Amino acid sequence: MSFFSRCIEAAKSPFSALGSVRTATKRAGGTVRNHGGSPGKRLGVKKFSDQYVIPGNIIVRQRGTQFHPGQNVKIGRDHTIYAVTPGFVRFYREKWLRGHRKFVGVVLNRGETLPRDELALGRSRHLGLVDLNAVAKSNKPIQASV
């Protein structure tokens, strides 16, 4: 091999007169932001409209009050809405100040709607044990059993 051919060969090679060229042994990768984050908190509606609930059943898990408590439900300190009486879940909206608010309530009978008209229907009693409309018609005093 002549001197001339060795010079051409050296010019084509990556290992030229500049010395050896380092190649990457690992591919360049970006950094991971937040490292996957934290697990989800499983928020949202747990019992939907017309589903039967018993006392203590969680209806909505939420941060803040997207849904407000209506009749026969209460709100926990983490804004969880839960049932206090057995019945069927109802979602409804009411006019509140300048806008509307979403409410969640529990009705005792499947066909009822909320908000309940107390004047027309009478007060609702838990489990239907006392029917005020029937008591008012009979005009008999209610005797408490001890």
C-alpha positions as CSV (number, residue, x, y, z in Angstrom):
1,M,0.0,0.0,0.0
2,S,1.4,3.3,-1.0
3,F,1.6,6.4,1.1
4,F,-1.0,8.1,-1.0
5,S,-3.6,5.4,-0.5
6,R,-2.9,5.4,3.3
7,C,-3.6,9.2,3.5
8,I,-6.9,8.8,1.6
9,E,-7.9,5.9,3.9
10,A,-7.1,8.0,7.0
11,A,-9.2,10.9,5.7
12,K,-12.2,8.6,5.3
13,S,-11.9,7.0,8.7
14,P,-13.5,8.6,11.8
15,F,-10.2,8.1,13.5
16,S,-8.5,10.7,11.4
17,A,-5.6,13.0,12.3
18,L,-7.7,14.5,15.1
19,G,-7.4,11.4,17.1
20,S,-10.0,8.9,18.1
21,V,-13.7,10.0,18.2
22,R,-15.7,8.9,21.2
23,T,-19.1,7.5,20.5
24,A,-21.9,7.5,23.1
25,T,-22.3,4.3,25.1
26,K,-25.8,5.3,26.4
27,R,-28.5,7.2,24.6
28,A,-29.4,10.6,25.8
29,G,-32.7,10.7,27.7
30,G,-34.7,13.5,29.2
31,T,-35.6,13.9,32.8
32,V,-38.9,12.7,34.2
33,R,-41.0,15.4,35.7
34,N,-42.8,14.7,39.0
35,H,-41.6,11.1,38.8
36,G,-45.0,9.6,38.1
37,G,-46.9,11.8,40.6
38,S,-49.1,10.4,43.4
39,P,-51.8,7.8,43.1
40,G,-55.4,9.0,42.4
41,K,-57.7,9.7,45.3
42,R,-60.8,7.9,43.8
43,L,-63.0,10.9,43.9
44,G,-66.4,11.2,42.2
45,V,-70.0,10.0,42.4
46,K,-70.3,6.6,44.0
47,K,-74.1,6.1,44.0
48,F,-76.1,7.4,41.1
49,S,-79.7,8.6,40.8
50,D,-82.3,6.0,41.7
51,Q,-79.8,3.7,43.4
52,Y,-80.8,2.4,46.8
53,V,-78.6,3.5,49.8
54,I,-78.5,2.6,53.5
55,P,-77.4,4.9,56.3
56,G,-73.6,5.5,56.1
57,N,-73.3,4.8,52.3
58,I,-71.0,7.3,50.6
59,I,-72.8,9.1,47.7
60,V,-70.1,11.5,46.5
61,R,-66.4,11.9,47.3
62,Q,-65.2,15.4,46.4
63,R,-62.7,18.1,47.1
64,G,-64.7,21.3,47.8
65,T,-68.5,21.3,47.3
66,Q,-69.4,20.6,43.7
67,F,-72.5,18.9,45.2
68,H,-74.2,20.3,48.3
69,P,-76.1,18.2,50.9
70,G,-79.9,18.1,50.5
71,Q,-82.5,16.2,52.5
72,N,-81.6,13.0,54.4
73,V,-77.8,13.4,53.7
74,K,-74.9,15.0,55.6
75,I,-71.5,16.2,54.6
76,G,-68.2,15.1,56.2
77,R,-65.3,17.3,57.0
78,D,-63.6,16.2,53.8
79,H,-66.7,17.2,51.9
80,T,-67.9,13.6,51.5
81,I,-71.7,13.4,51.2
82,Y,-73.2,10.3,52.8
83,A,-76.8,9.0,53.5
84,V,-78.3,9.2,56.9
85,T,-81.6,7.3,56.1
86,P,-82.3,4.4,53.8
87,G,-83.8,5.4,50.4
88,F,-83.1,6.3,46.8
89,V,-80.6,8.9,45.7
90,R,-81.8,12.1,43.9
91,F,-79.7,14.8,42.3
92,Y,-81.3,18.2,41.7
93,R,-80.5,21.9,41.1
94,E,-81.9,24.9,43.0
95,K,-81.6,28.6,42.3
96,W,-79.0,29.9,44.8
97,L,-78.2,33.7,44.9
98,R,-77.4,34.6,41.3
99,G,-76.8,31.1,39.9
100,H,-77.7,27.5,40.6
101,R,-76.3,24.9,43.0
102,K,-76.3,21.1,42.6
103,F,-77.7,19.2,45.5
104,V,-77.8,15.5,46.5
105,G,-80.6,14.1,48.6
106,V,-82.3,10.8,49.6
107,V,-86.0,10.1,49.1
108,L,-87.8,7.3,50.9
109,N,-90.0,6.3,47.9
110,R,-88.7,5.7,44.4
111,G,-91.2,8.0,42.7
112,E,-90.5,11.1,44.8
113,T,-88.7,14.2,43.7
114,L,-86.5,16.7,45.5
115,P,-86.9,19.3,46.8
116,R,-89.8,17.9,48.7
117,D,-93.0,20.0,49.1
118,E,-93.5,19.7,52.8
119,L,-96.8,21.7,52.8
120,A,-98.5,19.4,50.2
121,L,-97.0,16.1,51.2
122,G,-96.5,16.6,55.0
123,R,-93.2,15.9,56.8
124,S,-91.4,12.8,55.8
125,R,-90.8,10.3,58.5
126,H,-88.0,7.7,58.5
127,L,-89.0,4.3,57.2
128,G,-92.7,5.4,56.8
129,L,-93.5,4.4,60.4
130,V,-95.6,7.6,61.0
131,D,-98.0,8.9,58.3
132,L,-99.0,12.4,59.4
133,N,-101.7,12.7,56.7
134,A,-103.5,9.6,58.1
135,V,-103.1,10.9,61.7
136,A,-104.5,14.3,60.8
137,K,-107.6,12.7,59.2
138,S,-108.4,10.4,62.2
139,N,-108.0,13.2,64.8
140,K,-106.8,10.7,67.4
141,P,-103.9,11.6,69.7
142,I,-100.7,9.7,69.0
143,Q,-99.7,7.5,72.0
144,A,-96.0,7.0,72.6
145,S,-95.0,3.5,73.5
146,V,-92.5,3.3,76.3
